[in-house]
């Protein structure tokens, strides 16, 4: 992956499909103070009650209907939606733009034509030692039928001479970013932030392993979902990519309820494994109200939910 490609990567946010991944590690760098914005989750949100309905909504965010290969998650078109798919739409909409390779020690202020109509403005500068910072402004930018509007800040640091690119990328949504098509209307909320750090690079200048930190709120077809302080690890070293989580809140029910990742469970031993047709296996666990737990188990491409309503280790409820 060469200069300019990480700028595309920064727009991927939480989905991180195989062909778009870069590299990372080390200090993520700081956002310019005048640009910094915060993301606010509802103060009255409550821990989700241990019902099978709530458990299935957690699954929708984590492992529902894995039809899009190598994405974290792809939900059905029923109107239930999550941040991973929302950001995937943004990534796909920008992936066909041939962004100019930014030159080190050079300032850019360039307006690019989108593939169908509209424009994307790229403004920023970079240096090998100081890192790079770019603001991307979408102005009715239509690529392959997805129209984008809004403003995103990308900050890159930890330049790797061998790799020929930065290895830590922070993306912050400076405004609400909307994405619309004939099939959906989506919005990624202002303050959504992602940090990608690559820990290993293979001989083809691609990432073998990376860490992603995510706090995000999205809205699709008037339904909101989100993740707060989520940490994911990805392994692309084999033909079957793997992903596991170690921390974070998953917000469901239009942000009115949430579950916490169960840190007592080591998901790295049962990561979600992706094959040619999507999710193949894996297990994740989350904590619900009053010590209850939900586990999500994927077998043969089908993810199912189980609820331990009293936290005694027996999962009495299942779909």
C-alpha positions in Angstrom: 0.0 0.0 0.0 1.6 3.3 -1.1 1.1 7.0 -0.4 -2.5 8.2 -0.8 -4.0 4.7 -0.1 -4.0 5.3 3.7 -6.2 8.3 3.1 -8.7 6.0 1.5 -8.3 3.6 4.4 -9.1 6.4 6.9 -12.5 6.7 5.5 -13.3 3.1 6.0 -13.8 3.5 9.7 -15.2 0.4 11.3 -15.6 -2.0 8.4 -12.0 -2.6 7.3 -12.5 -4.9 4.3 -9.4 -6.9 3.2 -8.5 -4.8 0.1 -8.5 -1.5 2.1 -6.3 -2.3 5.1 -3.0 -0.5 5.8 -0.7 -0.6 8.8 -0.1 0.8 12.4 1.5 0.9 15.8 2.6 3.5 18.3 1.3 6.9 19.2 -1.8 7.8 17.3 -1.0 11.5 17.3 -3.4 14.3 18.4 -6.1 16.1 16.5 -5.7 19.8 16.0 -7.4 21.5 19.0 -9.5 23.8 16.9 -11.0 20.8 15.1 -11.6 18.5 18.0 -15.2 17.5 18.6 -16.8 15.0 21.0 -19.3 12.2 20.6 -22.2 12.1 23.1 -24.1 9.0 23.9 -27.5 9.4 25.8 -26.9 9.9 29.5 -30.1 8.0 30.3 -29.1 4.9 28.3 -29.5 1.8 30.5 -27.8 -1.6 30.5 -29.9 -3.9 28.3 -32.3 -6.3 30.0 -31.5 -10.0 29.4 -34.2 -10.8 26.9 -33.6 -12.8 23.7 -34.9 -9.8 21.7 -32.1 -7.5 23.1 -29.6 -10.3 22.6 -30.6 -10.6 18.9 -30.1 -6.8 18.5 -26.6 -7.1 19.9 -26.0 -9.8 17.3 -27.2 -7.4 14.6 -24.3 -5.1 15.5 -21.7 -7.9 15.9 -22.4 -10.8 13.6 -25.8 -10.7 11.7 -26.1 -12.1 8.3 -22.5 -12.0 7.1 -23.0 -11.7 3.4 -20.3 -9.1 2.7 -17.0 -10.9 2.7 -14.4 -9.6 5.2 -16.6 -6.9 6.8 -17.1 -6.8 10.5 -20.8 -7.1 10.0 -23.5 -6.9 7.4 -27.1 -6.7 8.6 -30.2 -7.5 6.7 -32.2 -4.8 4.9 -35.0 -4.9 7.4 -34.1 -1.5 8.7 -32.0 -2.7 11.5 -28.6 -1.3 10.9 -25.2 -0.6 12.5 -22.1 1.5 12.3 -20.0 -1.1 10.4 -22.3 -1.3 7.4 -22.9 2.5 7.4 -19.2 3.2 7.2 -18.8 0.5 4.6 -21.1 2.4 2.4 -18.9 5.5 2.8 -15.8 3.5 2.1 -17.2 1.9 -1.1 -18.3 5.4 -2.2 -14.8 6.8 -2.0 -12.8 3.7 -3.0 -13.0 4.6 -6.8 -11.7 8.1 -6.3 -8.1 8.3 -7.5 -6.7 10.4 -4.6 -3.4 12.1 -5.4 -0.4 10.7 -3.6 0.3 13.4 -1.1 3.9 14.7 -1.2 5.8 14.9 2.0 6.6 18.5 3.1 3.9 19.8 0.7 0.5 21.5 1.3 -2.5 20.4 -0.7 -5.7 22.2 -1.4 -7.3 20.3 -4.2 -10.9 19.7 -5.4 -11.6 16.3 -7.0 -14.5 15.4 -9.3 -16.5 12.4 -8.0 -17.2 9.6 -10.4 -20.8 10.5 -11.2 -21.3 14.1 -9.9 -20.3 16.4 -7.1 -16.9 17.1 -5.6 -14.5 16.1 -2.8 -12.1 18.8 -1.4 -8.8 17.6 0.0 -7.0 20.2 2.2 -3.9 19.5 4.4 -0.2 19.0 4.6 2.3 16.4 5.7 5.9 15.7 6.6 7.8 12.6 7.4 8.7 13.6 11.0 5.6 15.6 11.8 2.9 13.4 10.3 0.1 14.5 8.1 -3.3 16.0 8.6 -6.1 16.3 6.0 -9.6 17.6 6.0 -11.9 15.9 3.4 -15.1 17.7 2.5 -17.8 15.9 0.5 -20.1 18.1 -1.6 -22.9 16.0 -3.0 -20.2 13.6 -4.0 -21.8 10.8 -6.0 -19.8 7.7 -6.5 -21.5 4.6 -7.9 -24.9 5.9 -6.8 -24.0 6.8 -3.2 -24.1 10.5 -2.5 -21.9 11.9 0.3 -22.1 15.2 2.2 -20.0 16.2 5.2 -16.5 16.8 6.6 -13.9 14.3 7.9 -10.5 14.9 9.5 -7.7 12.4 8.9 -4.5 12.6 11.0 -1.6 10.2 10.2 1.6 9.6 12.1 4.5 7.2 12.6 6.0 7.2 9.2 7.7 3.9 8.2 10.6 4.3 5.8 10.5 0.7 4.6 6.7 0.7 4.2 6.8 4.1 2.6 3.7 5.3 4.4 2.3 6.3 7.8 1.3 3.5 10.1 -1.2 5.1 12.5 -4.3 6.8 11.2 -6.9 8.7 13.2 -10.2 9.6 11.6 -12.7 12.0 13.1 -16.0 13.1 11.7 -16.1 16.9 12.0 -19.7 17.1 11.0 -22.5 14.6 10.5 -21.7 12.8 7.3 -24.7 11.6 5.2 -24.7 8.8 2.7 -27.8 8.2 0.5 -28.8 6.0 -2.4 -31.9 4.5 -3.9 -31.7 1.7 -1.2 -30.8 3.5 2.0 -30.4 6.8 3.9 -27.5 6.8 6.4 -25.7 9.2 8.7 -22.5 9.0 10.7 -22.6 11.4 13.6 -20.3 14.2 14.3 -17.5 13.2 16.7 -17.3 9.6 15.5 -13.6 8.6 15.9 -11.5 5.7 14.7 -7.8 4.9 15.3 -6.1 2.3 13.2 -2.7 1.0 14.2 -0.8 -1.6 12.1 1.4 -4.0 14.0 2.8 -6.2 11.3 3.4 -5.7 7.5 3.8 -8.6 5.1 6.1 -8.8 2.1 3.5 -7.3 -0.2 3.3 -4.0 1.7 -0.1 -5.0 3.2 -1.1 -5.4 6.8 -1.0 -8.8 8.5 -2.3 -7.6 11.8 -3.9 -4.4 13.1 -5.7 -2.8 16.0 -8.8 -0.6 15.7 -10.3 1.7 18.4 -13.8 2.9 17.6 -16.4 5.2 19.1 -19.2 5.8 16.7 -22.9 6.6 16.2 -24.7 5.9 13.0 -28.3 6.2 11.8 -29.8 4.2 9.0 -33.4 4.6 7.9 -34.1 6.5 11.1 -32.6 3.8 13.4 -29.5 4.6 15.5 -26.8 2.3 16.8 -23.3 2.8 18.1 -20.1 1.6 19.7 -18.2 3.3 22.5 -14.6 2.6 23.4 -14.6 -0.5 21.2 -11.3 -2.2 20.5 -10.9 -4.8 17.8 -7.9 -6.8 16.5 -7.7 -8.1 12.9 -5.4 -10.9 11.5 -5.1 -11.0 7.7 -2.1 -13.3 7.6 -4.0 -16.3 6.3 -6.6 -16.9 3.6 -9.3 -16.8 6.3 -9.2 -13.4 8.1 -9.9 -13.3 11.8 -11.3 -10.6 14.1 -11.8 -10.4 17.8 -12.9 -7.8 20.3 -11.4 -6.9 23.7 -13.4 -3.9 25.0 -16.3 -1.6 24.4 -20.0 -0.9 24.7 -22.5 -1.9 22.0 -25.5 0.4 21.9 -28.9 -1.0 20.7 -32.6 0.0 20.8 -31.9 3.4 19.1 -29.1 4.1 21.7 -31.5 3.6 24.6 -29.7 0.5 25.9 -26.2 -1.0 25.7 -24.1 -4.1 26.6 -20.5 -4.2 27.7 -17.9 -6.6 26.2 -17.3 -9.4 28.7 -13.6 -8.8 29.4 -13.5 -12.1 31.4 -13.9 -13.9 28.1 -10.9 -14.3 25.8 -12.4 -13.9 22.3 -8.9 -14.2 20.7 -9.3 -18.0 21.3 -12.6 -18.0 19.4 -12.3 -15.1 16.9 -14.8 -14.5 14.2 -13.3 -16.3 11.1 -14.3 -15.2 7.6 -14.2 -17.3 4.5 -15.2 -16.8 0.8 -18.9 -16.3 1.7 -18.7 -14.3 4.9 -18.6 -15.3 8.6 -17.8 -19.0 9.2 -17.2 -19.4 12.9 -16.4 -17.7 16.2 -17.9 -16.7 19.6 -18.2 -13.4 21.5 -19.8 -12.6 24.9 -21.3 -9.4 26.4 -22.6 -8.4 29.8 -26.3 -7.4 30.2 -28.2 -6.1 33.2 -27.8 -7.7 36.7 -24.8 -9.8 35.6 -26.6 -11.5 32.8 -24.7 -12.4 29.7 -25.3 -12.9 26.0 -23.1 -15.0 23.8 -23.1 -15.0 20.1 -21.9 -18.2 18.4 -21.3 -18.5 14.6 -21.3 -21.9 13.1 -21.2 -22.7 9.4 -22.0 -19.0 8.6 -25.0 -18.8 10.9 -24.8 -16.7 14.0 -27.1 -17.5 16.9 -27.7 -15.8 20.3 -27.9 -17.3 23.8 -28.8 -15.6 27.1 -27.7 -16.5 30.6 -30.3 -14.5 32.4 -29.0 -14.9 36.0 -25.3 -15.1 35.3 -24.8 -18.6 36.6 -23.1 -19.9 33.5 -26.1 -21.7 32.1 -27.6 -20.1 28.9 -31.3 -20.8 29.3 -32.6 -18.8 26.4 -31.7 -19.0 22.8 -33.3 -18.0 19.5 
